[in-house]
Amino acid sequence: MLNALQNSLISLIYPQYCHVCDSCVESIDNGVACSACWTGTLLFSGSEMLCRKCGAFFNESGVTTELYCHQCEDHFFDTARAAGIYEKALAVSAVHLKSQPFVPVYLKKALLAAFDRSQFSSTTLIIPVPLSRKRQSERGFNQAEVLASIISKHTSIKLDVASLARVRHTPMHRVAMDKKARELTVVNAFEVPRPKLIAGQKVLLVDDIFTSGATASACAKVLKKHGALEVNVLTLARAVLK
């Protein structure tokens, strides 16, 4: 009742328009996208055909045999999963999160559903992909840390924001960049300042968007170098690269 009243007041006094279709957003729980655009966005349910390792999307109809995309064989993480495809409501929500550290209810549920569906229950430490000092200063927050804290509170798994650092400012990855260009931007970009706290851990690495996997792989490489037993990746969205 209270939530319905809030939604009515907000729509009258300060209407929020959908960042996808410009229609009115009916509920504050939906964030920056309307219900119709959320319905039209592919959020994974667990029945999709995905790459066993990196979670690349093949088809909405799953199969019983394991599939591999063969584009992630040299990546250092163990498994990567996402809440859904980087499109429509999920895409605009992920972009908006880079400017406002607020995760609406619909987005939070999608993220936690992705974790609960994954095989990451053995995780002992949650680490967000760090920003460079320059970008952290510009934004005032790290969106990956916002997401990681939600998972930490949901699972009671320890959140560590200090044991992985980005020591080199790198350009933001764009969908148009090829795999080699993405990999070159993150070479030697990360380090582990507190290696003793990483040794023996099964790490869940959290980020907002998974594109080629270059950033996640670079993070996993340095974490495993310092003794991490496992590094799995969870993101809000998974880009579909052509």
Disulfide bonds with the S-S distance in Angstrom:
none
